[in-house]
Amino acid sequence: MKVLMLHGINHNMFGKRDPVQYGTITLAEIDEQLRTLGRELDVEIESFQTNSEAEMVERIHQGFFDQVDAVLINAGAWTHYSYGIRDALAILTCPIVELHMSNIHAREPFRHHSVFAEIVKGQISGFGVDSYLLALRAGVSAAQGGAK
């Protein structure tokens, strides 16, 4: 099984950016924890991070052609306004899990809305790095036919 992890805008700055919301963990450390759990679940994790909306859309399209089994996405601020990313995600035929390290519903009002909500299997937020690990478990379960 292959899972595509999509990291959005500014996530390359984890560990430096707003430690109150995001802690001090780096993107490389998040990816390593995902790979470790992936090995336990017998799942290959491919991670991709970009600050370019166009590159994100292209990578989502490639995920369709690669026939990935599940997609995890923390799109950052794009979650709240990128209809281009939303439309690209809607092309996918596999389960999609939206995730956020911070509790987006306890933050600024503009962060309370996700343009992806109608097309994703579910959303996990507020658990720091554990949001990623929970999302991986949920995505794998959904891809295996669970979590109906």
N, C-alpha and C positions, 0 to 999 in steps of 0.2 A: 504494500500500500504506500502511496506517495501523497504527502500533504504539503501544500504550498503555503508558507507563512509570508504574508505581505505586511511590511512595516512602512508606515507613511511618513509624511512630512515632519521634519525636526527630530525624528527618532534616532538619528545618528548622534544626537546630542544628549541622549539618556546618560545619566551619570554626572552631567554638568548642568542640565536644565532643571530648574524648579524642583529641588529635592523634596520639598514639602508634598508636592503632588506625585512625583515619580520616583522618589527614593534616590539612591546613589548607584543602583545597578546599571551597568552599561548594556548596550545592544548586543555586544559580543557575549556577555554573560547570559543574557536572556536566551540567545540562540543556542548556547551550549546547554543550558538547562532543557530546552526543547529537544535537542538532539539526544540528550541522556534519556529523557522520558520516551522519546521515539524509539530508541533501542529496546527499552523495556516492553514497548507495545508492538515491536517488530514493524515499525513504520519509518520510512525515509522522510526526513524533513528537508525541504529546500526553502531557504530564507532569502528574501529580497527586500531591500530598502531603497527608497528614492525620495528625493525632494521635488521631483518633476511629475506633475500629474499625467503628462503624456506618456512618460516611461512606465508609470503605474498601469495605465490602460493597456499599453503594449504587453506588459508582463501578464496581465489578466488574460488577454487574448491568447498568449502563448500557453497559459495554463489550460485553456480550453483544448488547444491542439495537442498538448501533452497528455490530455485525459487524466488530470490529477484526480485523486479520489476525494479530496476535501480541500477547502481553502479557509485559512484563518486570516482575518484582516484587522489590523489596528491602523486605521487610516489617519489617525490624529484629527486635525481640524477639517480635513476633507470630508469626514463623516457627516458634517453638518451642512455641507453645501455642494458637494461635487456630484452633480447629476451625470457627468461623464463617466466617473468611476462607477457610479450606481448602475448605469446602463451597461457598462462592460461586465460587471459582476452578474447582471441578469442573463447574460449569454451562457454562463456556466450551467452545467447540468448536475454538478456535484453539490453536496452540502457546503454552506458557507457559514462560518461563525464569526461574528463581529465581537471584538474585544477591546477593552480599555483598561489601563492600569489604574487610573483614578475613577472615582464614582462620578461619571459625567452628569448625573441627575442631582448631585449636591454641589455643583459648580455654577458658573455663570449661565444665565437662562439660554443663551444661544447654543450651549452645549447639550441641552436637554433633548434636542431633536436630532434624529438620525435619518438621513435620506435613504439609508440602506435597510432600515427596519423591515420594510414590506417584503424584501427579497431574501433576507438571511434566515437561517434556521433558528438562530437565537443570538442573544447578546449577553456577554459577561463583562462586568465592570466593577472596579473598586477594590480588587484584591492584589494590586501590585503585580509582581512577576507571576503570582499564582493565577492571575487572570489568563495568562498564556497557557499554563499547564492545564487548567480546567478547560480552556477552549480546545486544546489538543485532544483531551479525552472525549469531549463532546463531539468534536468533528469526526474522530475515529469511530465512535459509537454510531453516529448518524450514517456514516459511509458503510458501515457493516449491517445497516438495516435496523438499528436500534433507534431510540429517541423519536418515535413516530409522532 
